[in-house]
Amino acid sequence: MKINLRNATPHSIDKIHRRLLPFYMRPTVLVAFVLISLVGQFLWIIGITIIGEVHLWGCSFAFALGIILGYVHGKWTGRMWARYYLRVINREITFWQAKGGKGTSIFVLLALGIPILCAAFTRLSFDALAAVQSYIFGFIGGTNFAICSWVRTLPK
């Protein structure tokens, strides 16, 4: 869907409307993603406590850390989209070329990549693996919550 910015009114050029966003960025979908993340975390905790002895404090701390870092990522992404989304959907630039696009991408690669690589290539204890999974659930939920809060500020 390409938007012709030449025929748009001055008011519509600088305003992003929710209808311009793809389906996966609608508020109800983002809320569903946050809820799925929470349900996934609770099911994960129930599952690992059945399997073995796990310190839930570590999982809770990792989940909270994931929420915080995910929220930061979502806020940065929301700010970047607020400035450059119309230019991107008009195919003037890509998100990678937008100011902050590379930094946001590197942040998410480090925030998710380091724990995943540590889990994949080292011999972590069962507690540490459980915490890494909890961190990932938290990161995804925090990111979607922050993006949802940005989307809700957009006019319908």
Backbone hydrogen bonds in HBPLUS format (Angstrom, degrees):
<---DONOR---> <-ACCEPTOR-->    atom                        ^
c    i                          cat <-CA-CA->   ^        H-A-AA   ^      H-
h    n   atom  resd res      DA  || num        DHA   H-A  angle D-A-AA Bond
n    s   type  num  typ     dist DA aas  dist angle  dist       angle   num
A0012-SER N   A0009-THR O   3.01 MM   3  5.31 123.5  2.34 104.7 118.8     1
A0013-ILE N   A0009-THR O   3.16 MM   4  6.41 135.8  2.36 153.0 165.4     2
A0020-LEU N   A0017-HIS O   2.99 MM   3  5.61 158.9  2.03 118.3 124.9     3
A0018-ARG N   A0155-PRO O   2.95 MM 137  6.24 159.9  1.99 158.1 164.5     4
A0021-LEU N   A0018-ARG O   3.03 MM   3  5.45 156.4  2.08 112.8 120.0     5
A0025-MET N   A0022-PRO O   2.99 MM   3  5.59 161.8  2.02 119.6 125.2     6
A0026-ARG N   A0023-PHE O   3.13 MM   3  5.52 160.3  2.17 121.9 120.6     7
A0029-VAL N   A0026-ARG O   3.09 MM   3  5.33 118.5  2.48 104.5 119.4     8
A0030-LEU N   A0026-ARG O   2.96 MM   4  6.22 163.2  1.99 162.5 167.8     9
A0031-VAL N   A0027-PRO O   2.89 MM   4  6.08 157.7  1.94 151.2 157.2    10
A0032-ALA N   A0028-THR O   2.97 MM   4  6.11 151.4  2.05 138.1 146.4    11
A0033-PHE N   A0029-VAL O   2.89 MM   4  6.22 148.8  1.99 145.4 154.2    12
A0034-VAL N   A0030-LEU O   3.00 MM   4  6.31 153.6  2.07 146.2 152.8    13
A0035-LEU N   A0031-VAL O   2.91 MM   4  6.19 163.2  1.94 152.3 156.8    14
A0036-ILE N   A0032-ALA O   2.82 MM   4  6.01 155.4  1.88 148.4 155.6    15
A0037-SER N   A0033-PHE O   2.95 MM   4  6.14 149.3  2.04 141.6 149.9    16
A0038-LEU N   A0034-VAL O   2.99 MM   4  6.35 154.8  2.06 149.0 155.4    17
A0039-VAL N   A0035-LEU O   2.84 MM   4  6.08 167.2  1.86 154.8 158.3    18
A0040-GLY N   A0036-ILE O   2.76 MM   4  5.82 156.8  1.81 143.8 151.4    19
A0041-GLN N   A0037-SER O   2.91 MM   4  6.10 151.5  1.99 142.3 149.8    20
A0042-PHE N   A0038-LEU O   2.97 MM   4  6.27 164.9  2.00 152.6 156.0    21
A0043-LEU N   A0039-VAL O   2.87 MM   4  6.07 164.6  1.89 154.4 158.9    22
A0044-TRP N   A0040-GLY O   2.83 MM   4  5.89 151.1  1.91 142.5 151.3    23
A0045-ILE N   A0041-GLN O   2.88 MM   4  6.13 161.4  1.92 153.0 157.3    24
A0046-ILE N   A0042-PHE O   2.96 MM   4  6.19 162.7  1.99 148.9 153.7    25
A0047-GLY N   A0043-LEU O   2.84 MM   4  5.99 160.8  1.88 146.6 152.5    26
A0048-ILE N   A0044-TRP O   2.92 MM   4  6.15 164.0  1.94 156.2 159.5    27
A0049-THR N   A0045-ILE O   3.02 MM   4  6.08 148.8  2.12 144.7 152.9    28
A0050-ILE N   A0046-ILE O   3.14 MM   4  6.32 140.9  2.30 142.2 151.9    29
A0051-ILE N   A0047-GLY O   3.12 MM   4  6.36 155.0  2.18 144.5 151.1    30
A0052-GLY N   A0048-ILE O   3.05 MM   4  6.09 168.7  2.06 145.4 148.3    31
A0060-SER N   A0056-LEU O   2.86 MM   4  6.00 157.3  1.91 148.2 154.6    32
A0061-PHE N   A0057-TRP O   2.87 MM   4  6.07 161.5  1.91 151.2 156.1    33
A0062-ALA N   A0058-GLY O   2.95 MM   4  6.07 161.7  1.98 145.2 150.5    34
A0063-PHE N   A0059-CYS O   2.87 MM   4  6.01 155.1  1.93 144.9 152.0    35
A0064-ALA N   A0060-SER O   2.95 MM   4  6.16 161.2  1.99 148.8 153.5    36
A0065-LEU N   A0061-PHE O   2.87 MM   4  6.11 159.9  1.91 150.9 156.8    37
A0066-GLY N   A0062-ALA O   2.86 MM   4  6.02 154.6  1.92 145.2 152.6    38
A0067-ILE N   A0063-PHE O   2.91 MM   4  6.20 150.5  2.00 145.8 153.9    39
A0068-ILE N   A0064-ALA O   2.99 MM   4  6.28 161.3  2.03 150.4 154.8    40
A0069-LEU N   A0065-LEU O   2.96 MM   4  6.20 177.2  1.96 157.9 158.4    41
A0070-GLY N   A0066-GLY O   2.80 MM   4  5.74 152.6  1.87 142.7 151.7    42
A0071-TYR N   A0067-ILE O   2.83 MM   4  5.89 152.5  1.91 144.8 152.1    43
A0072-VAL N   A0068-ILE O   3.02 MM   4  6.32 156.4  2.07 148.6 154.8    44
A0073-HIS N   A0069-LEU O   3.00 MM   4  6.24 160.3  2.04 144.4 149.7    45
A0074-GLY N   A0070-GLY O   2.84 MM   4  6.08 159.3  1.89 149.1 155.0    46
A0075-LYS N   A0071-TYR O   2.86 MM   4  6.08 155.4  1.92 150.8 157.0    47
A0076-TRP N   A0072-VAL O   3.01 MM   4  6.26 165.0  2.03 153.7 157.2    48
A0077-THR N   A0073-HIS O   2.93 MM   4  6.12 160.2  1.97 150.0 156.1    49
A0078-GLY N   A0074-GLY O   2.82 MM   4  5.98 157.3  1.88 145.9 152.4    50
A0079-ARG N   A0075-LYS O   2.94 MM   4  6.19 159.5  1.98 150.6 155.6    51
A0080-MET N   A0076-TRP O   2.99 MM   4  6.20 158.5  2.03 147.6 153.7    52
A0081-TRP N   A0077-THR O   2.87 MM   4  6.10 163.6  1.90 153.8 158.3    53
A0082-ALA N   A0078-GLY O   2.86 MM   4  6.01 147.8  1.97 144.1 153.3    54
A0083-ARG N   A0079-ARG O   3.26 MM   4  6.52 142.4  2.41 140.9 148.8    55
A0083-ARG N   A0080-MET O   3.18 MM   3  5.37 129.7  2.45  98.7 111.0    56
A0084-TYR N   A0080-MET O   2.96 MM   4  6.11 156.2  2.02 153.3 160.6    57
A0085-TYR N   A0081-TRP O   2.90 MM   4  4.66 147.0  2.01 134.6 133.6    58
A0088-VAL N   A0084-TYR O   2.97 MM   4  6.18 147.3  2.08 152.3 162.2    59
A0089-ILE N   A0085-TYR O   2.93 MM   4  6.25 166.0  1.95 160.0 162.1    60
A0090-ASN N   A0086-LEU O   3.06 MM   4  6.10 134.1  2.28 135.4 147.2    61
A0092-GLU N   A0087-ARG O   2.90 MM   5  5.33 162.5  1.93 170.7 167.1    62
A0091-ARG N   A0088-VAL O   2.87 MM   3  4.86 155.4  1.93 105.2 112.0    63
A0097-GLN N   A0094-THR O   2.97 MM   3  5.23 131.8  2.21 102.6 115.2    64
A0098-ALA N   A0094-THR O   3.17 MM   4  6.52 129.1  2.45 142.3 156.3    65
A0098-ALA N   A0095-PHE O   3.21 MM   3  5.02 137.6  2.40  92.6 104.4    66
A0101-GLY N   A0098-ALA O   2.91 MM   3  5.25 164.5  1.94 131.2 133.6    67
A0104-THR N   A0100-GLY O   2.95 MM   4  5.96 158.7  2.00 145.7 151.4    68
A0105-SER N   A0101-GLY O   3.05 MM   4  6.15 157.1  2.11 140.8 147.4    69
A0106-ILE N   A0102-LYS O   2.87 MM   4  6.07 160.9  1.90 152.8 158.0    70
A0107-PHE N   A0103-GLY O   2.90 MM   4  6.02 155.3  1.96 143.3 150.6    71
A0108-VAL N   A0104-THR O   3.06 MM   4  6.30 163.8  2.08 149.7 152.7    72
A0109-LEU N   A0105-SER O   2.97 MM   4  6.16 154.1  2.04 145.3 153.1    73
A0110-LEU N   A0106-ILE O   2.92 MM   4  6.11 156.1  1.97 150.0 155.8    74
A0111-ALA N   A0107-PHE O   2.75 MM   4  5.88 165.8  1.77 154.1 159.1    75
A0112-LEU N   A0108-VAL O   3.00 MM   4  5.88 155.8  2.06 141.1 146.2    76
A0113-GLY N   A0109-LEU O   2.67 MM   4  5.10 134.9  1.87 123.6 138.9    77
A0114-ILE N   A0110-LEU O   3.17 MM   4  5.52 165.3  2.19 128.8 133.4    78
A0116-ILE N   A0112-LEU O   3.27 MM   4  6.30 158.3  2.32 144.1 150.6    79
A0117-LEU N   A0113-GLY O   2.79 MM   4  5.85 165.4  1.81 156.2 160.5    80
A0118-CYS N   A0114-ILE O   2.92 MM   4  6.01 158.5  1.96 149.9 156.3    81
A0119-ALA N   A0115-PRO O   2.96 MM   4  6.12 152.8  2.04 141.1 148.5    82
A0120-ALA N   A0116-ILE O   2.87 MM   4  6.07 145.8  1.99 144.0 154.1    83
A0121-PHE N   A0117-LEU O   2.89 MM   4  5.89 161.6  1.93 154.2 157.0    84
A0122-THR N   A0118-CYS O   3.17 MM   4  5.56 127.5  2.46 137.2 141.6    85
A0129-LEU N   A0125-SER O   3.00 MM   4  6.33 159.9  2.04 153.8 159.2    86
A0130-ALA N   A0126-PHE O   2.96 MM   4  6.12 156.3  2.01 145.9 152.5    87
A0131-ALA N   A0127-ASP O   2.96 MM   4  6.21 149.4  2.05 143.7 152.3    88
A0132-VAL N   A0128-ALA O   2.92 MM   4  6.20 151.2  2.00 147.4 155.1    89
A0133-GLN N   A0129-LEU O   3.09 MM   4  6.37 161.7  2.12 149.3 153.2    90
A0134-SER N   A0130-ALA O   3.04 MM   4  6.26 154.6  2.10 143.2 150.5    91
A0135-TYR N   A0131-ALA O   2.83 MM   4  6.04 152.7  1.90 147.5 155.1    92
A0136-ILE N   A0132-VAL O   3.03 MM   4  6.33 153.3  2.10 148.1 154.5    93
A0137-PHE N   A0133-GLN O   3.06 MM   4  6.37 162.3  2.09 150.8 154.8    94
A0138-GLY N   A0134-SER O   2.96 MM   4  6.20 159.4  2.00 148.9 154.7    95
A0139-PHE N   A0135-TYR O   2.83 MM   4  6.06 156.5  1.88 150.8 157.4    96
A0140-ILE N   A0136-ILE O   3.03 MM   4  6.22 168.4  2.04 155.3 157.3    97
A0141-GLY N   A0137-PHE O   3.04 MM   4  6.20 164.0  2.07 148.3 153.2    98
A0142-GLY N   A0138-GLY O   2.81 MM   4  5.93 164.1  1.84 153.4 158.0    99
A0143-THR N   A0139-PHE O   2.97 MM   4  6.08 159.8  2.01 148.7 154.0   100
A0144-ASN N   A0140-ILE O   3.08 MM   4  6.23 169.2  2.09 150.5 153.5   101
A0145-PHE N   A0141-GLY O   2.93 MM   4  6.07 151.6  2.02 146.2 154.6   102
A0146-ALA N   A0142-GLY O   3.05 MM   4  6.22 161.4  2.09 147.2 151.3   103
A0147-ILE N   A0143-THR O   2.99 MM   4  6.22 162.7  2.02 153.3 158.4   104
A0148-CYS N   A0144-ASN O   2.88 MM   4  5.93 152.3  1.95 140.9 149.1   105
A0149-SER N   A0145-PHE O   2.95 MM   4  6.22 151.1  2.04 145.2 152.7   106
A0150-TRP N   A0146-ALA O   3.11 MM   4  6.41 145.0  2.24 141.4 150.4   107
A0151-VAL N   A0147-ILE O   2.87 MM   4  6.14 162.5  1.90 153.1 157.9   108
A0152-ARG N   A0148-CYS O   2.96 MM   4  6.09 156.8  2.01 149.8 155.2   109
A0153-THR N   A0150-TRP O   3.06 MM   3  5.43 145.9  2.19 106.5 116.4   110
A0154-LEU N   A0151-VAL O   3.00 MM   3  5.37 154.7  2.06 110.9 118.9   111
